[in-house]
């Protein structure tokens, strides 16, 4: 049995178009990954380090308050 393609259909044309689309998708994914690695990751690291330092300062202040002697307790 043979299968007939529709009139005007280019055998292999659809397959080639899919391959081209996949190549474009892969290229865009590579660009997206590069952008995330080059821009997003460093920014997240900087902001995380800042947040951890701020938290450390607040915890240090809290520890100082715990150690500070209070008035007489009965």
PEFENCOR-V510527 format. One record per run of one state. SS is the DSSP state (helix for helix, strand for strand, loop for the rest). FROM is the first residue (numbers start at 1). LEN is the number of residues. Records with the same first field share a line. If there is no record, write none. Layout:
# PEFENCOR-V510527
SS = FROM-LEN + FROM-LEN
This chain:
# PEFENCOR-V510527
loop = 1-12 + 68-7
helix = 13-55
